[in-house]
Amino acid sequence: CNLTGQSCEMMASTLQSVHCLLKELDLSDNDLQDIGVEIFSAGLKSPHCILEIL
């Protein structure tokens, strides 16, 4: 996917949306770096996040 730390802001926002139906996400081979993972994890903490497989 070639995601970067900056891409994580959009992904985190998407995961926090009540309209997001994403249940599985593979982030292999992406250069998220520490800040990207930190931002992305905020989306995972959302009560609206229904992701089951990461």
C-alpha positions as MATLAB code, in Angstrom:
seq = 'CNLTGQSCEMMASTLQSVHCLLKELDLSDNDLQDIGVEIFSAGLKSPHCILEIL';
ca = [
       0.000    0.000    0.000;
       2.991    2.297    0.564;
       1.443    3.958    3.600;
       3.546    6.449    5.520;
       3.172    8.140    8.874;
       1.188   10.922    7.205;
      -1.262    8.407    5.737;
      -2.064    7.233    9.255;
      -3.984   10.418   10.044;
      -6.481    9.619    7.310;
      -6.672    5.953    8.324;
      -7.218    6.839   11.999;
      -9.971    9.257   11.056;
     -11.608    6.610    8.887;
     -11.508    4.010   11.676;
     -13.196    6.486   14.038;
     -16.126    7.027   11.676;
     -19.465    5.350   12.377;
     -19.644    4.701    8.632;
     -16.430    2.649    8.500;
     -17.236   -1.027    7.940;
     -13.605   -2.177    7.711;
     -13.094   -5.422    9.642;
      -9.683   -6.547    8.360;
      -6.543   -4.561    7.535;
      -3.055   -5.723    6.572;
      -0.376   -3.098    7.148;
       2.576   -5.291    6.170;
       5.456   -3.682    4.277;
       4.515   -0.087    5.092;
       6.806    2.596    6.518;
       4.515    3.898    9.260;
       7.304    4.763   11.703;
       6.623    5.407   15.388;
       4.529    8.548   14.918;
       2.348    6.835   12.316;
       1.671    3.902   14.609;
       0.839    6.279   17.456;
      -1.639    8.197   15.281;
      -3.133    5.010   13.843;
      -3.618    3.526   17.317;
      -5.866    6.468   18.220;
      -8.264    5.248   15.536;
      -8.171    1.737   16.954;
      -9.227    3.047   20.372;
     -12.419    4.562   18.993;
     -15.676    2.906   20.107;
     -16.750    3.064   16.450;
     -13.792    0.980   15.263;
     -15.006   -2.536   14.391;
     -11.665   -3.800   13.077;
     -11.246   -7.472   14.018;
      -8.049   -8.484   12.225;
      -4.943   -6.314   11.993;
];
